[in-house]
Amino acid sequence: MLYGVFSDVHSNVEALDAVLGFFEDMEVGGYLCCGDLVGYGPQPNEVLDRIRSLKNAHVICGNHDLAVVERMDVDWFNPYARAAALWTRQRLSPESRGYLEGLRARLDAEEFTLAHGTPRRPPDEYMLSAAQFSDNFESVKRWPLFVGHTHMPLWFRADAAAKHGAEVTFLEHNQLVSLPKEGDSRVAFNPGSVGQPRDHDNRASCALYDSAARTFRVARLEYDVEATQAKIRAADLPEFLALRLAFGQ
């Protein structure tokens, strides 16, 4: 099956619409979402309405989702994230809140594992290094593993010859990765962030995973950044949250 893989939407409906339009054009048969649907951005309900309507969607929550429904303490957040989480709490519809409350930060399926941060600490641990990946080997039941949280498109793979028993690679736009058909199948992918990229590329980031061909490909998509910035300012959210979108930070 061809899956549309995405993460870290952060209430950015313009970016999400670009990604979902791309998935529709690619005729995906299912969706894998690695959490943080809300937080930071100005349109949480619109984002959740779109995600709730997806067919054959495997969706987990992230730390911002948990904070918004008061299952994580916002005092752990930086001032911008905290302000956005508190703002979002006051604006969630009952349907949106109920949907977020029903999500968990990890999903163990028959053919893959989803975790927002890492499988051992799903809500909040960032997986950025090869050492972190290898430390999480025993926490994964089904490979491949899909994660989010870092807002950067990354590929992790086990390699006995490498320093930490694994390697990590940053993925460029349209770069195709083939999963091993034999041997060590321990690989993980991060599709990057839909709504708040942090790799100095302001285009929305997502990916396609073909479970039959065993391939993964990142796609970067233009969207109306200025429209999202205008909505952030109109909502009186912190100015930094608008500014960072232009620079992919």
C-alpha positions in Angstrom: 0.0 0.0 0.0 1.1 3.6 -0.6 0.9 5.6 2.5 1.0 9.4 3.0 3.3 10.0 6.0 3.2 13.3 7.8 3.8 14.8 11.2 3.9 18.0 13.2 1.1 19.9 11.5 0.8 22.4 14.4 -2.5 24.0 13.4 -1.2 25.2 10.1 -4.1 24.5 7.7 -2.5 26.0 4.6 0.4 23.7 4.9 -1.8 20.7 5.6 -4.0 21.4 2.6 -0.9 21.4 0.4 0.2 18.1 1.8 -3.2 16.4 1.6 -3.6 17.7 -2.0 -0.3 16.1 -2.9 -1.3 12.8 -1.2 -4.6 12.9 -3.2 -2.7 13.4 -6.4 -0.4 10.5 -5.6 -3.5 8.3 -4.8 -2.4 7.1 -1.4 -4.4 4.3 0.1 -3.7 5.2 3.7 -2.1 7.7 6.1 0.5 7.6 8.8 0.5 10.6 11.1 3.2 10.9 13.8 1.5 13.5 16.0 1.5 17.2 17.1 -1.6 18.1 15.2 -2.1 21.3 17.1 0.0 23.9 19.0 1.8 26.9 17.6 -0.5 27.7 14.8 -3.9 29.5 14.4 -6.4 26.9 13.2 -6.5 23.8 15.4 -10.1 22.9 14.7 -9.8 23.2 10.9 -6.7 21.0 11.0 -8.4 18.4 13.2 -11.5 18.4 11.1 -9.4 17.5 8.0 -7.4 14.8 9.8 -10.5 13.2 11.3 -12.1 12.9 7.9 -9.2 10.9 6.4 -9.9 7.2 5.5 -7.6 4.4 6.7 -5.6 6.9 8.8 -3.2 5.8 11.6 -2.8 8.8 13.8 -1.0 9.3 17.1 -0.7 12.4 19.3 2.4 14.4 20.3 3.5 16.4 23.3 1.6 19.6 22.1 -1.6 17.6 21.7 -1.2 16.2 25.2 -0.6 19.6 26.6 -3.6 21.1 25.0 -5.9 18.4 26.6 -4.1 18.8 29.9 -2.3 15.5 29.9 1.1 17.1 29.9 2.3 20.1 32.0 2.8 23.2 29.8 5.4 24.5 32.3 7.9 22.2 30.5 7.3 24.2 27.3 9.2 27.3 26.1 7.2 30.6 26.4 6.0 30.5 22.8 4.8 26.9 22.9 3.2 27.5 26.3 1.3 30.6 25.1 0.1 28.7 22.0 -1.0 25.6 24.0 -3.0 27.8 26.4 -4.6 29.7 23.5 -5.5 26.5 21.8 -7.1 25.0 24.9 -9.6 27.9 24.9 -10.6 27.4 21.3 -10.9 23.7 20.8 -14.4 22.5 19.8 -15.8 19.6 21.9 -15.3 17.3 18.8 -11.7 18.4 18.5 -10.9 17.9 22.2 -12.6 14.5 22.2 -10.6 13.4 19.2 -7.3 14.5 20.8 -8.2 12.8 24.1 -8.6 9.5 22.2 -5.2 9.5 20.7 -2.0 7.9 22.2 1.6 8.8 21.4 2.6 5.4 20.2 0.9 2.8 17.9 2.1 -0.8 17.3 0.6 -2.1 14.1 1.3 -5.4 12.3 3.5 -3.8 9.7 5.0 -0.8 11.4 5.4 1.2 14.6 4.5 4.9 15.1 5.9 7.0 17.9 5.9 10.7 18.2 9.3 11.1 19.7 10.9 7.7 20.4 9.3 4.3 21.1 10.8 4.2 24.6 9.5 7.8 25.5 6.9 8.5 22.9 5.6 11.9 23.9 8.8 13.9 24.4 12.2 12.4 23.6 13.8 13.8 20.4 15.5 11.2 18.2 18.3 12.9 16.4 21.4 10.8 16.7 22.4 7.3 15.7 23.1 6.5 19.4 19.5 7.4 20.3 18.2 5.2 17.6 20.3 2.2 18.6 19.3 2.8 22.2 15.6 2.3 21.1 16.1 -0.9 19.3 14.6 -3.1 22.0 11.5 -0.8 22.3 10.3 -1.6 18.7 8.2 -4.6 18.0 7.5 -4.0 14.3 9.8 -2.3 11.8 9.9 0.1 10.1 9.5 2.8 12.7 8.0 6.2 11.9 8.6 9.2 14.2 8.2 13.0 14.2 8.9 15.6 16.9 12.2 16.9 15.5 10.6 18.7 12.5 13.4 17.4 10.2 13.2 14.7 7.6 15.6 11.9 8.7 16.4 8.3 7.9 17.9 6.0 10.6 19.3 2.5 9.9 21.0 -0.2 11.8 24.6 -0.8 10.8 26.8 -3.1 12.8 29.9 -1.5 11.3 29.0 2.0 12.4 30.2 3.7 15.6 26.9 3.3 17.5 25.6 0.4 15.6 23.5 2.7 13.4 23.6 5.7 11.0 21.4 8.7 10.5 20.9 10.6 7.2 19.1 13.9 6.4 16.7 13.4 3.6 16.4 15.9 0.7 13.4 16.6 -1.4 12.4 13.7 -3.7 15.2 11.5 -2.3 14.2 7.8 -2.6 15.2 5.4 0.1 14.9 1.6 -0.4 14.4 -0.5 2.7 16.5 -3.6 2.9 14.7 -6.7 1.5 17.1 -9.0 3.3 19.2 -8.8 6.5 18.7 -6.1 9.1 15.3 -4.5 8.8 15.7 -2.0 11.7 15.1 1.4 10.0 13.2 4.5 11.1 11.9 7.5 9.1 10.9 11.0 10.1 8.9 12.8 7.4 9.7 16.2 8.7 7.1 18.8 9.7 4.1 19.9 7.7 3.4 23.1 9.6 6.7 24.3 11.1 9.8 22.9 9.4 13.1 23.6 11.2 15.7 22.6 8.6 15.9 26.1 7.0 13.5 25.1 4.3 10.1 26.7 4.8 8.3 24.3 2.5 5.9 21.8 4.1 7.5 18.4 4.5 5.9 15.0 4.1 6.6 11.6 2.6 5.3 8.6 0.7 5.9 5.1 2.1 5.2 2.2 -0.3 4.9 -0.9 1.9 5.0 -3.3 -1.1 8.0 -1.8 -2.9 9.5 -0.9 0.5 10.5 2.6 -0.4 10.3 6.0 1.4 10.4 9.4 -0.4 10.3 12.8 1.1 8.4 15.6 -0.6 8.7 19.4 0.0 5.7 21.5 -0.9 5.1 25.2 -1.3 2.2 26.7 0.6 0.9 30.2 1.4 3.2 31.0 4.3 2.1 34.7 4.4 -1.6 33.6 4.9 -0.6 31.5 7.9 1.5 34.3 9.3 -1.4 36.8 8.9 -3.7 34.4 10.8 -1.1 34.0 13.6 -0.9 37.7 14.0 -4.7 38.2 13.9 -5.0 35.6 16.6 -2.6 37.6 18.8 -0.3 34.6 19.1 3.5 35.4 19.7 5.1 37.2 16.8 8.0 34.7 16.8 5.6 32.0 15.7 4.8 33.9 12.5 8.4 35.0 11.8 9.9 31.5 12.1 7.7 30.1 9.3 9.4 32.3 6.7 12.8 30.9 7.5 12.1 27.3 8.2 13.3 27.5 11.8 
